[in-house]
Amino acid sequence: MSGRKIFLWMTMLALLLAAGAAPAADYKTMTAEELQALLPGKDFFLLDVHIPEQAHIAGTDAFIDFRRIRENAHRLPADKDTKIVVYCLSGGMSRKAAHDLIAMGYTKVYDLLGGTWAFRRLPTR
């Protein structure tokens, strides 16, 4: 094998190892119970992304159509380290929005498991 081929193989191997060493940031999930417990001392941005617009969870900071997250970046927190909890009716739209928020550089994104369906089934405090 020529020196050039060995160099190319070694370079490719190094790139593959480096890619596996630092996993990409991803969103986390949050249960309805966890959200309910956090709401009284709310220190996060609560985002409803369901279309059509629905009745919001109390404390919601913004409604943005899940398909329009990027073009509405000006309505999101400027600080990319702000904790954002995103929800929709059942979870499908909020998963897409959570992926987009991570791709936009937000580092603390949480998707509400089960959406408002799960949240509204909780006993009231």
Contacts in CASP RR format, 6 or more apart in sequence:
PFRMAT RR
TARGET T0000
AUTHOR 0000-0000-0000
METHOD contacts of the structure
MODEL  1
MSGRKIFLWMTMLALLLAAGAAPAADYKTMTAEELQALLPGKDFFLLDVH
IPEQAHIAGTDAFIDFRRIRENAHRLPADKDTKIVVYCLSGGMSRKAAHD
LIAMGYTKVYDLLGGTWAFRRLPTR
24 102 0 8 1.000
25 102 0 8 1.000
25 105 0 8 1.000
25 107 0 8 1.000
26 102 0 8 1.000
27 86 0 8 1.000
27 98 0 8 1.000
27 99 0 8 1.000
27 101 0 8 1.000
27 102 0 8 1.000
27 109 0 8 1.000
27 110 0 8 1.000
27 111 0 8 1.000
28 109 0 8 1.000
28 110 0 8 1.000
28 111 0 8 1.000
29 110 0 8 1.000
29 111 0 8 1.000
29 112 0 8 1.000
29 113 0 8 1.000
30 85 0 8 1.000
30 110 0 8 1.000
30 111 0 8 1.000
30 112 0 8 1.000
30 113 0 8 1.000
31 112 0 8 1.000
31 113 0 8 1.000
31 118 0 8 1.000
32 112 0 8 1.000
32 113 0 8 1.000
32 114 0 8 1.000
32 115 0 8 1.000
32 118 0 8 1.000
32 119 0 8 1.000
32 121 0 8 1.000
32 122 0 8 1.000
33 122 0 8 1.000
35 57 0 8 1.000
35 85 0 8 1.000
35 112 0 8 1.000
35 119 0 8 1.000
36 119 0 8 1.000
36 122 0 8 1.000
36 125 0 8 1.000
38 44 0 8 1.000
38 85 0 8 1.000
39 58 0 8 1.000
39 59 0 8 1.000
42 59 0 8 1.000
43 83 0 8 1.000
44 82 0 8 1.000
44 83 0 8 1.000
44 84 0 8 1.000
44 85 0 8 1.000
44 108 0 8 1.000
44 110 0 8 1.000
45 61 0 8 1.000
45 62 0 8 1.000
45 76 0 8 1.000
45 77 0 8 1.000
45 82 0 8 1.000
45 83 0 8 1.000
45 84 0 8 1.000
45 85 0 8 1.000
46 57 0 8 1.000
46 59 0 8 1.000
46 60 0 8 1.000
46 61 0 8 1.000
46 84 0 8 1.000
46 85 0 8 1.000
46 87 0 8 1.000
47 60 0 8 1.000
47 61 0 8 1.000
47 62 0 8 1.000
47 63 0 8 1.000
47 64 0 8 1.000
47 76 0 8 1.000
47 84 0 8 1.000
47 85 0 8 1.000
47 86 0 8 1.000
47 87 0 8 1.000
47 97 0 8 1.000
48 54 0 8 1.000
48 56 0 8 1.000
48 57 0 8 1.000
48 60 0 8 1.000
48 62 0 8 1.000
48 63 0 8 1.000
48 64 0 8 1.000
48 86 0 8 1.000
48 87 0 8 1.000
48 88 0 8 1.000
49 63 0 8 1.000
49 64 0 8 1.000
49 65 0 8 1.000
49 66 0 8 1.000
49 69 0 8 1.000
49 86 0 8 1.000
49 87 0 8 1.000
49 88 0 8 1.000
49 93 0 8 1.000
49 94 0 8 1.000
49 96 0 8 1.000
49 97 0 8 1.000
50 66 0 8 1.000
50 87 0 8 1.000
50 88 0 8 1.000
50 89 0 8 1.000
50 93 0 8 1.000
50 94 0 8 1.000
50 116 0 8 1.000
51 65 0 8 1.000
51 66 0 8 1.000
51 67 0 8 1.000
51 93 0 8 1.000
53 63 0 8 1.000
54 88 0 8 1.000
54 89 0 8 1.000
54 116 0 8 1.000
55 116 0 8 1.000
56 63 0 8 1.000
57 87 0 8 1.000
57 116 0 8 1.000
57 119 0 8 1.000
62 75 0 8 1.000
62 76 0 8 1.000
64 72 0 8 1.000
64 75 0 8 1.000
64 76 0 8 1.000
64 97 0 8 1.000
65 72 0 8 1.000
66 88 0 8 1.000
66 93 0 8 1.000
66 94 0 8 1.000
66 96 0 8 1.000
66 97 0 8 1.000
66 100 0 8 1.000
67 96 0 8 1.000
69 76 0 8 1.000
69 97 0 8 1.000
69 100 0 8 1.000
69 101 0 8 1.000
69 104 0 8 1.000
70 100 0 8 1.000
70 104 0 8 1.000
73 104 0 8 1.000
76 84 0 8 1.000
76 101 0 8 1.000
76 104 0 8 1.000
76 106 0 8 1.000
77 84 0 8 1.000
80 104 0 8 1.000
80 105 0 8 1.000
80 106 0 8 1.000
80 107 0 8 1.000
81 106 0 8 1.000
81 107 0 8 1.000
81 108 0 8 1.000
82 106 0 8 1.000
82 108 0 8 1.000
83 108 0 8 1.000
83 110 0 8 1.000
84 101 0 8 1.000
84 106 0 8 1.000
84 108 0 8 1.000
84 109 0 8 1.000
84 110 0 8 1.000
85 110 0 8 1.000
85 111 0 8 1.000
85 112 0 8 1.000
86 94 0 8 1.000
86 97 0 8 1.000
86 98 0 8 1.000
86 101 0 8 1.000
86 109 0 8 1.000
86 110 0 8 1.000
86 111 0 8 1.000
86 112 0 8 1.000
87 94 0 8 1.000
87 111 0 8 1.000
87 112 0 8 1.000
87 115 0 8 1.000
87 116 0 8 1.000
87 119 0 8 1.000
88 94 0 8 1.000
88 97 0 8 1.000
88 115 0 8 1.000
88 116 0 8 1.000
89 115 0 8 1.000
89 116 0 8 1.000
89 117 0 8 1.000
90 114 0 8 1.000
90 115 0 8 1.000
90 116 0 8 1.000
90 117 0 8 1.000
91 111 0 8 1.000
91 112 0 8 1.000
91 113 0 8 1.000
91 114 0 8 1.000
91 115 0 8 1.000
94 111 0 8 1.000
94 112 0 8 1.000
94 115 0 8 1.000
95 111 0 8 1.000
98 109 0 8 1.000
98 110 0 8 1.000
98 111 0 8 1.000
101 109 0 8 1.000
102 109 0 8 1.000
112 118 0 8 1.000
112 119 0 8 1.000
END
